[in-house]
Amino acid sequence: MESGRTGPFERVLLVGFMGSGKTSVGRALSRLLGWPFRDFDEEIEAETGRTIPEIFRGRGESHFRRLEARIGRRLLDHERVVLASGGGWAVAPGRLDAVPEGTLTVWLRVSAEEAVRRVRSEGPERPLLDTEDPVARARELLAEREPSYQNADFVLDSESASPDGLARTILKHIRVHDAEEGVSHAKNG
Ligand code: S3P
C-alpha cells in the first residue's frame, strides 16, 4: 500500500487491536531507526499516575478517551519518533486521515483468538476484554474497528513474523519510500 504522502517520513505510528504487538514492534523499530519510542498508554499512565484499568474503573472509558486524544495529539507533534497508539485510538472518526504530514501509519493486524491469547499472557491489563467471553468480545470489537484500522498507509499481518521481523519490514518500506524521495540516512545504511 502506498501512502501518497510527499517528503521523508518523520514518524511512524503503529495502530491495531490489543495484542497486535504495537509495543514490541515499536521498540524493535525504534532500535533499528535510532528514533525514540513512545507509547500512548505509557504516557497516559505517567501523566496521571494511574494504570489504565484504574482510569477505566475510577473515571470511565469516556474520560480515558479524552486523555488518549489529548496525549495522542501531543505525541504526534514529535519528529523522528516511533509511536504506538492504544487499540481504540485510531477508531475515532477521521483520526488516521488527520495525522500530521510525514507520518507513516502502520496497521498490525491480529485475529481475535491470537489477541486474547497474547493479552491473557500479559495479565489483567485490558478492561475491554475483562469479560466472560473475551474472544467473542474481541471479535465484536474487531468487526467494529477494522474499517478504521484499514485507513492506515501500510498493513502487516502481526502473526506472520516476529516483532524484529515486522520491524525490519517496516524499515524497508521507509527506506524504499525515502530513496524515492531522495533522502539519505546516516544510520543503518
Ligand atoms: C484499548 C487498548 C489498550 C488501552 C485501553 C483501551 C482499546 O491499549 O489503550 O485498554 O480500546 O482497544 P493496547 O492496544 O496497547 O492494549
Boltz pocket constraint, residues with backbone or C-beta under 6 A from the ligand:
constraints:
  - pocket:
      binder: B
      contacts: [[A, 16], [A, 17], [A, 18], [A, 19], [A, 22], [A, 41], [A, 52], [A, 85], [A, 86], [A, 87], [A, 88], [A, 89], [A, 125], [A, 126], [A, 127], [A, 128]]
      max_distance: 6.0
